[in-house]
Amino acid sequence: MVLNAKSLGHPESYCSSSHAARVMSRKKSRAAFSLEDRSTATAGVECRKDEGVLDETPAAYKDIERVMEAQGDLVEVVHTLKQVLCVKG
């Protein structure tokens, strides 16, 4: 999920917002989640699903809903987009 957010202009946050940073490295994510897990997590996204390419999973990141909720006083969500394609290489 990709969110387009608009700053509410708080100087304490430099008029910006946070992002859903990783909770584990890419290496740890690959070890923790099987290719099948990663493939299931990307259902509905048009991309190659083989081991050499599919190295990401949403579970390796913070929950974006919770991140946005925590900064609700800093930003306004303008648009919510859903990923449909991933091209690598």
Protein Blocks (a to p, Z undefined) as FASTA:
>chain_A
ZZddddehiakloopacddddfbdfklmmmmpcfklmmmmmgoiacdfbfklmmcdfklp
ccfklmmmmmmmmpccfbdcddfbdceZZ
